[in-house]
Structures are given as structure tokens and as C-alpha cells.
Amino acid sequence: MKYLTLLPLFCVSIATTVNAREIPDSTWFLSAMEWPVLEGASAKKTIIIAVIDDGFDLEHPDLNSFWWRSNREIPGNNIDDDGNGYRDDHLGWDVADGDPNVSIPEGRQQLFYHGTYVSGVITSLLRRAYGEQASRLFKILPVKALSDGARQTYLREGYTGIAYALDQEVDLIVCAWSGGILSDEEERLLRRASEKGIPVLASSGNTYDENIQPPASHPNVVAISAVDDRLHKIPAANYGIPVDLCGPGQGVIGARAGGGQRTGNGTSAAVATIAAAWATLRQAGPDLPTEDLIRILKNTASPLNKVEPRFAGKLGAGLPNMSRALAWGRHPDRCCLPHQPDLSEGTLSPETMPAKTHTHTWTIAPDGAYEGIRFRLSVPRGTDRESIRIQGAKGQFVHQLKFGQDQQTAFVPGNEAEVIYQQTHNRTPSPFILDYWTETIDSSTLYCRETQFWETPKGQFTDGSEELPYANRADCRWQITVPEGQRIEIWFEDFSTEAQRDYVYLFDGTSSVPAQAIAKFSGPARPPRIQSRTNQVLVWFVTDGSGTDTGWTLRYRAVGR
């Protein structure tokens, strides 16, 4: 079956690449994620990771031992030996050209490099964890979704590749790309993956804005954004409430098509890293459903809200911490998920408790400013003697969610909440899943909403963000009016905005008519003193969708006629 987007092309978010020797430290994230060394550890089964991408260097020494080969398919006999509808798909399938050749077209390594790079990031991290036994424990199914004759890096057949991977019963699907608009058929395909328990990881996008692109925007897909070595969001990476986790997106080494290695920046590298983290946890961690493994990665992640307060609640749970994730899974006496109060999203479930009537309380208090915290309870039916109480930090906004009913939701305003599990019988606690996530404030109205009026002979005001950076997409206005017949002198005590992107405009009068403009300022330099021509000045502060700075403080006074 063929799956097409509603747009004519499917856009790939390609990582920016340079030579590895040009970056002195390309391993910063190994310590940030506490990447494990697990050589000699007992193994469960071979984990199959499907990579849907542009093409693959099958002979690359970093990859050739990792390719998944079907033992039921005889290569080159032009017969569908295993009866799956594809002839000779012994080593993956080219869904774009309808043949078993997933290799890079000869001489086109400069365009068809992405699949090799993404696969190389995954295998390099698995080797760091498991050494030489990694290629026995993990396999990559290459799925080529770009036609040999393509002139641009757009995956026309990305979802067709997902459909093929689902038919092969893989364990994980990696889509280090984004773009387009989801059709109904593609949405059904992503729901099918979730129903089969096969997680799909996808890039949030590299278009610099608060807009998670498909397939990552779909609720059944794990959306990945990217951070740099300071754990700041990289400028290009898209962000927003749908993001689940962040991965390293700066200077990540992977395989180079044609041989050697290259480094990449962007959400493609981040998706590949999270894929390796999930596969490692799947192999070495607890034997749990796949969605619970994602929950463990999120619940043990290092939150980024303090590091990036302007993106609080929009970078998912944070950067995975493999040491915490694996340590939790190795304790058989722990039945359920860990909890960190400062996570902006996560999952709560019952701890191991004595079989007596008792109450257990979780506190949720992530850093940052939020509209509130949203909860969704999923419980098995038939346990109506138990309930969960959800309330604000001061006992306000109380919700009582009773077991034995269909999926229930609750909302607590603000950035603090308490969840109280009330057991009223002597049995062990009933299993439940309580997912929560913060709902962020619209950044365009974070520090200002309506026009503010100043009608005193002198005054002082700021952009409103105080010690924090100002907001993206701000549209803020201050109207200054002094007595009739006087003018207004304006100066800035401090001033720092994103140069050539975020501006402070000054207009004579009460409207932003270009003919009445006095000045416009942008950048790190403090502007000169300005005098108006009338007794009224409109101050207009406009910011774009990416990048901010510390802002400004303005003073004014009425001066002579």
C-alpha cells in the first residue's frame, strides 16, 4: 500500500555536517547523558531498529556488521521466498523505487548521506555501551525512501517506509525527518504502530520556531528536539508542548557515506541518539511494554527548565540520563516508575507499598511559569474502591478521580500540584497510569497583554521580563502622555535585544504609522537620547519567533515647549 502526504514532497530535516577533526570535543553528551558501559552484560534478544531515510552505505565498516538480514529470503533469486509481498528483500527495501537495493546511487554520496549518518550515530553509541557484542545484540533494518533519481532531499515515500517496517515486526522505527501534512491514512498508520507497541521516534523539525512538524506532531509519535553542549536548545530546533525528550544536537559523530566519519548538528542527530538510548534500555533494562520504556526515559531525564527558562515546558521531560534509567530498571522490588518533582512532564504510578490502608503523595513543582498542569488517568476497570485526589499546592482546585471509570482528566492552574493516592482496602495497590504535562503560557502575552498607559510627567518601565530574557513573538505597547504643549525626552538605562530581529520602535502620537516614526533600535548598543515632537509617544516592542536577550529599561520625562 502506498502512503503519500498531502503536500507534493516530504521534507527531511538534514543535519548540518562538517569534518570531525574541526570539532575538538564531539563526545560532550556521553557524560551529560551518563552513557553506560555494559560489556559482558547478559542479553535478552536481538533488537531490530528500522531507519527510514534516503539511502545507506552498506559497506561502511562502522555499519556492515549491524545490518539486519532476513534468513527467510534468498537474495538475488527474484522470488518472494518469505511471502511478505517483497521479492529479494533480504537486506531492507527501497520503497521509493520498489526494489531491494537500499544502497546510495553511485556517485551521489553528497546528496544521499543522511541515512548513513543517522545509522552511524546509533551504532557508535551501541558500541560504546556493549563493545564488540553490540552488532550481535542490535540490528538495523535499512528502509530507503528516496528515489535514486531524486534531485532534492525530500522523502516522498517516508510513510510507505514506516508501513514496510511495521510489516517486518521491528522493535523501533527511526524517522530523523519532518515536514508535510498528515493525511487520514498516515494518521491511521501511526496509530497502528502504537497499537502494535512499536515506538516511532521523529524530529521536531529544524525551522527555528514553536511548531512541531509531522510525524512528530502526532500523539502516537515520540517527538525529539535538540540541545547543545550547554544544554541550551540549539537555535534551529523546533520546540513546543508536544516534545517528549531532547537529544544532543551539536557535534554528534556518525558515519560518512563513502567511508570515515562526519559530525552533525540538528534534530536528526538528536533522534538517532534517543534511538540508541531506547534500544540500550530495552536490552539492559526491565522487561516492560515499550511505552513504559519511554516513560522511564522521561521520568529519569535531566530537566532543562532551569537551564532554558524561556522554553520551560516546551522541551519535553529533558535530556535522558541513562545511569538513572538503567539503575531503576535493575531493581526488581520497584514495581513502577520513578518520580522527580521538578519534571515538567512525566508519569505517576503506585510505588511498592505494604498491603494496608494508606495514602501516598507525590509533589509536582517544575521550574518555570505555566498556565497549569494537565493530568490524564488510565486505570483498569473494576477498582472503584480506590481514587486519586489532585489539588493545587495550597489545597485548591481539588479533583477526585475514581478508579473503575473511563479515562479521566484534570487541570490544576499554576506550576505546583499534589497527587494523593488513597487506598481503601488491604490488597496491593491497583495498577494505574497518571500522565501529566505542563501547559505553557502564550509567549506573546507572557510579559505584556494590552497597551499600558503612562500619564505622569516622568516615569520608568521595562520590557517586563525582569531578570529573565524577554519573550518570543512579543507585541507590546506603552503609551506615554505628558501635559499638552510639552515634549518627551526618552533614554535607555540598559538595552540589549537580538540584533536585526527584535526592535523597539518610537512613534509620535498614539499609532504606529510609519510617517510618525521617531526611531527604531535593535542590538546590544544603548541608544542615544531622543526627544519627541509632540506630547505623546507610543513605544512598541516587537520580537520574532526565535532568540531573545536581556531586554531594556526605559526612562522618560516631560521637557519644555
N, C-alpha and C positions, 0 to 999 in steps of 0.2 A: 504494500500500500504506500502511496506517495503522500508526504506531508509538506505543504507549502505555506509560507507566511502570506499575509495579505499584502505585504509590500513585495515589489519585484525582486529584491535582493535581501539577503540576510547578512547583517553586518557583524564582522568579527572585531572584537576589541584586541588589537595586536599590541603586544608588549614592545616598548622601545628597547633596542638592543645595542650593546657596544661590546668591544673586546674585553674579556675577563681581566686581562692584565692592566686595564685602565682603572680598575676599581681595587684599592688596596685591601679592603675587607668586605668580602661578599658572604660572610658567614655570621653576621651580627645576630640574625634571628634565631640561630641554633641555641644561643644562651638565653635570648628573650623568651623562647618557647620551651626552654629546658628540654631540648630534644634528647631522647633516651639512647642508650647503647644496650641492646638486648641480645647480643650474640650468645648462642648457646641456650637461649630460652626455648621451652617446648612450644611446638607449633600445633595449630588446630587443623587447618586445611589451606589449600591454595586460594588466595583472594584474587578474583578477576576484576580488573579495573578497565572499563571501556573509555577510551579517549576519542571523542568526536571532534575531528579537526580537519586541516587542509591536506595533509599528507605526511608520510613518515619515512625517515631514513632507516630502512630495515637492517642495514649492515653496520650501523653505528656501534662501536664497541661498548658504549655505555648502555645500549638498549637491546642488542641482539639476543641476549640470553633471557630477556624478560618477555618476549612476545608470546602470546597465547596461541597455541596451535591445536586445532581440532584433531583428535585421534580418530574421529569417525569419518573424516573427509580425506580422500586420497587426492593430493594436489596434481593438477595437470591432466586429469583424465576426462575432463569436460562432462562429468556426471555428478549429479546431486546425491552423493553417497549417503549422507545422513538424513536426507528427506526433509530438510528445513526450507526448501524453496530457493536455495542459492547454490549454484554449481561451482565447485572448487574453492569454497570459502574456507580453506584450510588455515589461512592466516589473515583473518579480518575480511572486510568487504568495502569496496568503493561504491557507495550508494549514489554518488553523483554520475558515474559512468556505467554503473551496472555490471561491474566485473570484479574479480578477486584481487586486482593489482592496487594495493594501497600505497605503493611507493611514490616518491616525488618524481614528477616528469623530468626526464633527462635535461640537465642544463638550467633548471628553473628553481634552484635552491634559494635564490634571493627572494622569491615570492612565496614559495611553499616551504617555509621554515618553522611555522608555528607549532604544528603537531609534534615535530621532533623535539622542539624546545620544551613544551609542556610535559611530554613523556619523560624527558631527561631530568626535569626538576623532581618529578615523582620518584624516579628510580634512584637518583642520587641520595634523596632523603631516606628511602627504604634501605639503601646500602649502609648509610650511617647508623641506622638502628640495628640491622641484622647481619651486616657484613656480607660474606660470600654466600650465605644461605638465603639471602634476600630474593634472588631470582628463582629459587625453588618455592618460596612461600607466597610470592606475588607475581602475577602475570598481567600484562597489558594487552587488551584487545584493541587493535587499531581500526578505526572506522573513518574512512576518508569521505569527506562531504564537500569537496571542491573539485570540479571537473578539471581534467588535465589541460584543457584548452582555455581555462579561465584567465581573464586579463586583470581582474581585481580580486582582492581577498574578501569576498563575500560568500558566506556559506549558504548557497541556495537550498541545500538539502540537509540542513542541520537536524531538523526534527525527523526526517527519514532515517538519519543515523541513530537517533535515540530509539526509534521503533525497532531497528535491526538489533541494537544492543539488548533491548528488553527480550527479544525472542531468543537470545543466546543465554539467558539466565545469568547475567553478570551480577557482581556484588555491588558495584558502584559505577555511576556514569558521570564523566567529567566533561563539562561544556565551558571551556575557558573563552567564551564569546558572549555577545549580547546584541540586541537590536531587533527591529521589526515590530510587528503587532501580532499577538496571538490569535489564531483562528479558533473556532469551536473545536475542530478536530485536534488541534495541537493541545488545547487545554485538556481534552479527554485523554490524550496520550500521557501528559504529565500526571494526571490523576491515576492512570493505570500504573505508572511507575510507583507511586505512593502505595497503592493497593497491593502491589507485589512486594513491598518492603525494600525497594531498591532506591537509595537516595540519589538525587540528581544535584550536583554542585554546579553553580553558574556564576559568571561575572556580573557584578552590579552595573558595570559599564565604565567607560573612560571618557565621559563627556563633560566632566567638571561640574556637575550640578546635582541637585536633590531630586533625582528621577531614576528609580531602579528600572532597568530595561528588561524585557523578556529574554530568556525564560526565567531569569532570577526573580522577576516581579510576581510570579505565580506562587500562591501559598504553599504548594507542594514541593517547591524547589528551595534548596539551601542557597541563600544569596550571600556572596562574598565580596567585601570591599577590601581596601589595601592600606597599609601604613608603612612608614619609613623607619629608619634606624633610631629615631627619637620617639617612636610610637605615635607620630602625628599622621593624620590622614594624608596620603600623597595628593597633590593638587588635582590630578586628573580623575581620581576615583570617585564614582558616584556614591551617594550616601542617602540614608533615609530610614524610616521605621522598618521597612521590610528586610533590612540587612540582618543576617543571623550572626555572622562572625567576620572578623578581619584576618587577613593573612599578610605576610611580608610582601611588599610590592616595590622594593628598591634593591637593585644589585643582586638578584637571585640567579645563581648559576644553573644552567641547563645545557642540554646537548645542542650542538650546532649542526645543522643539516650539511652533510658533506664531510663531517669529522671535526673533532675538537669540541670546545665549549664556548658558550656566549652567556652574557648576563642580560636579564630582562627587568624592566620596571613596569608596573601596572597591575591591574586586577587579574590578568592571565597568570602571572607568577603566583599571586595570592591563592587563586583557585587550585593550582597544582599543589601548593604546599598544604592546604587544608585537606586535599585528597589523600596525600601521604599520611597526614595526621590521623584521618579517619581509618585508613587501612591498617595503620600500626595499632590503633586502639582495638580494631576488630580482631586482629591477630593475637594481641597480647592481653587484651582486657577481658571483661566479663562476657559471658555468653548471653547476650541480651538482644532483643529486637533492634534493627538498625536505627529506628528513630530514637531509641533510648541512648544509643552511642552518640548521636548528635547532641542530645540533651546533656550527656556527661561532658562533652567538649565545651558546651556553652556554660554549664554550671561551674566548671572548674577553670574557666578562662580568666585572664587578667583584664579587668575592666579598664576602659580608656577614658572614662568620663572626666577624671581629674586632669589627665594629660590634654584632652581636647574638649574643654567645656562647651565650646560653641557647637560641637557636634554631639553633645550628650544625648543619648537615646537613639542616635542615628547611625551608630557603628556596631550595632548588634551587642552581643554579650562581651565582645572584646577579642583579644588575641589568645588562642588556645595555649594552655600550659600543660604540656604532655606529662610532666612529672606528677602533677596533681591528678590528672585524668587517670593515669595508669595506677597510681597508688590507691585511688578509690576503688578501682575495679578489682584489685587484688585482695580485698578484704571480704571474705565470704560472709562475715557476720553483718555486713552492711547491706540491707535489703534494697535500698533505694538510692535516691540521688543526693549528692552533697548540696550545700546551700551557702552562698555568700551574700550577705545583706546588701553590699554595695553594687551588685549587678543590676543593670537597667532592664534586663530580661532574663528569664530562666524558668525553671520548673520546680515545683514543690511536690514531694510525695512522702508517705509516712516513714519515719525512722523506725528502727528496731526498738520496740517498746515492750515492757512487761505486760502480760495479759491481765490488766486490771483497768478499772475505770480511771481515766486520767485526761489531762489536757496538755497539748503540746503547742507551743507558739513559735512562729517564725516572724522575724522582723525584716522588712524590705525598706531600705533607705539609700538609694543610689544618689551619687553626687549629680548636681545639675538642676535646672529649672524645668518643670514638666506641667502639662495640664493635669495629668494624673496617671494612675496605674490601672491597667485593664487586666482582668482575670478571666480565665476560662477553665471550668471544672469538667473533667471527664471521669466518670466512675462507672463501675459495673452496676447493673440493676439489682434490686433486691436487698439493698443495705440501708433501708430507710431509718434505722435507729442511730445513724451517725450523721454528723453535719460539720460544716466548716463555717466559721464566723470570720468575716473580713471587715476591717474597720480602719479608719484613719488613726494616726499616731495618738491623737487625744481622745479616742473613743467615739469619734464622729463618723457619719456616713456608713452606718452599720449595714452589712448584708449577711443574710443567713442562707447558705447554700446547702440543701439537704440531699443526701445520697438517695439513690434509687430512682432518680428522675433523669430526664434527658439532659444533654449538655447545657450547662448554665454559665452565665457571665455576670460580672460585677465590675463596677468602676469606682475608684476612690480618688478624689481630687488631690492634687499636691504630689510631693515626692516621697512620702512616707506612708507605710501601711503595716498593719499587723494581721497575720493569718493565724487563726486559732482552730486547731483540730480537736473536736470534742468526741471522745469515745465513751459510749454509754453501756458497754457490755464487757464481759470478761474474755472475749475472744481476741485473737490477734487483730491488729488494725486492718481494715479492708483496703485493698489497693486502690489508689486513685492517682490521677494526674491533674495538677493545677498549674497550668501555664500562665505566666504573667509577662507583661511588657509595658514599658512606659509610652505614653502618648505625648509627643513633644509639642511645644508651643510654636505657633507660626512665627518664624524668624522675622518676617516683615513687620510684625507688630510686637516684637519682643521688648523693645525699649521705648517705643512711641506708638501711639494709635491715631489720635486726632490732632489737629493743629493746636499748638499751645500758644497762648496769648500773653505777652509781656507789655504792660502799660505803665510801668514805672519809669522815672527819669534815668535810672541806671539799673543794671542788673547783670547777672551771670548765669549761664546754663551750659550744659554739656550735651554730648550725643546721647547720654542716658545710660551707657553701659557700665559706668563707674570703673572698677579695676579690671573688668573683663573686656575682651575685644568686642567691638560693635557687631551688629548682626548683618547677615547677607540679606539681599532683597529688601533693604530698608527704604522707606519712603516717608521721611519725617520732615515736619514743617513747624517753624516757630515764627509767629507774627509779632514784631516789635512796633509799638506805637508810643511816641513821646508827644508832649504838648504841641499844639498847632503853631507853626511858624518856626520850629526848631528843626535841626538836623540830628542825625545819629552817627556817632563815631563808634567804630567796631574794631576790636583787635582780639587776637587769639593768644591765650596764655600757653597753650600747648596744642600741637596739631600733628597728626600722623594718620594718613589714610593710604589705602592701596593706590599707588601712583597710576594715573590714567585710567582708573576703573571706578573709584569711589570719590564722589565730588560733593563739596559744599558750595552751593550757589547763593548769591545775594542779589535780591531784586528790590528796586524802588517800588513802593506801593504794597499791594495786597495780592498780587497774582504773579505767576511765573511766566510772564510774557517776555519773549526774547528781547524786545526793544527796551524793556525796563531793567535789563540785567546790569548790575554794577560790577560783579566779578565772579569767577569760579575758581576754586582752589582744590588741589589734589597733590598727594605725595607726602614726603616726610618733612619738608621745609615749612617753618612757621610763616604764614602770610604777613604782608605789611598791613599797617593801619588803613582803614577805609572810612570815608565819610559819605553818607547818603546825600541825595539831592532833595529829599522830602523828609517829612516827619514819620514815615513808615518804611520799614524794611521787612521783607519776607526772607527768612533763612530756610533753605531747602537742602536736605541731606539725602543723597541717593546713592545706594550701593548695588553692586552687581551680585551674581549668584555664587561667586567663589572668592575666597581670600578676604581677610579683614585685617584690621590693625587696631591700635590702641585708642584711636578716636581723637577728640578735641574738646577744649574748653573755650567758650566764647564770652567776652565781656563787652558791654556797650554802655554809652552814656549820652545824654542829650547835650548838644552844643549849640552855640549862638546861631542867629538867623543866617 
